[in-house]
Amino acid sequence: MRHRGILLGLVGAILIYSAFKREFRVVAVSTALVSKFAFLFLTLISGGDYSPEIQRVALVDVGATLGLVVALVLHLSAKRGL
C-alpha cells in the first residue's frame, strides 16, 4: 500500500495546487476521480477477496468520489454562470 500512499500524496498536492489555480481544477479533480475509480474497480473485480482494511479504504473512496463529483459539478456550474 506504500505505492498508494505516494499516489495519494501526488494527487493531493495537485488538488491543493488547484485550490489556488482555478484553471487546474478540472484536471486535478479528474485525476483524483480516475485514481478513485481505478481502485474501486480493482476492489470490485477481486471477488471479495480482500482484507477488512481494504474494504474500509474502498468505503472511504466511495465517499471521496461522491465529494469529488459534487466539487466538479459545482466548479463547472460556477464557470458557466448557472
C-alpha positions in Angstrom: 0.0 0.0 0.0 3.0 2.3 0.1 2.6 3.0 -3.7 -1.0 4.1 -3.0 0.3 6.5 -0.3 2.7 8.0 -2.9 -0.1 8.3 -5.4 -2.5 9.9 -2.9 0.2 12.4 -1.9 0.8 13.4 -5.5 -3.0 13.7 -6.3 -3.5 15.6 -3.0 -0.7 18.0 -4.0 -2.4 18.6 -7.4 -5.7 19.1 -5.7 -4.2 21.7 -3.2 -2.5 23.5 -6.1 -5.8 23.6 -8.0 -7.5 25.2 -5.0 -5.3 28.3 -5.7 -5.1 28.0 -9.5 -8.6 27.7 -10.8 -7.5 26.7 -14.3 -6.1 23.3 -13.0 -9.3 22.3 -11.1 -10.9 20.1 -13.8 -7.6 18.3 -14.5 -6.9 17.8 -10.7 -10.4 16.6 -9.9 -10.5 14.3 -13.0 -7.1 12.8 -12.0 -8.4 12.2 -8.5 -11.6 10.6 -9.9 -9.6 8.3 -12.2 -7.5 7.2 -9.2 -10.5 6.5 -7.0 -12.5 4.7 -9.8 -9.5 2.5 -10.6 -9.1 1.4 -7.0 -12.8 0.8 -6.6 -12.9 -1.2 -9.9 -9.9 -3.3 -8.9 -11.5 -3.9 -5.5 -14.8 -5.0 -7.1 -13.3 -7.4 -9.6 -11.2 -9.1 -6.8 -14.4 -11.0 -6.0 -14.5 -10.0 -2.3 -11.0 -11.5 -1.7 -9.6 -8.6 0.3 -8.9 -7.6 3.9 -11.2 -5.5 6.1 -8.7 -2.7 5.8 -9.1 -2.7 2.0 -12.8 -2.7 2.5 -12.6 0.4 4.7 -10.4 2.2 2.2 -12.9 1.3 -0.6 -15.7 2.8 1.5 -13.8 6.0 2.1 -13.0 6.1 -1.6 -16.8 5.9 -2.4 -17.3 8.9 -0.1 -14.4 10.8 -1.6 -15.6 10.0 -5.1 -19.0 11.5 -4.3 -17.4 14.6 -2.9 -15.2 15.0 -5.9 -18.1 14.7 -8.3 -20.0 17.3 -6.3 -16.9 19.6 -6.4 -16.6 19.1 -10.2 -20.3 19.8 -10.8 -20.2 23.0 -8.6 -17.0 24.2 -10.4 -18.4 23.6 -13.8 -21.7 25.2 -12.9 -20.0 28.3 -11.5 -17.8 28.5 -14.6 -20.9 28.5 -16.8 -22.7 31.0 -14.6 -25.5 28.6 -13.6 
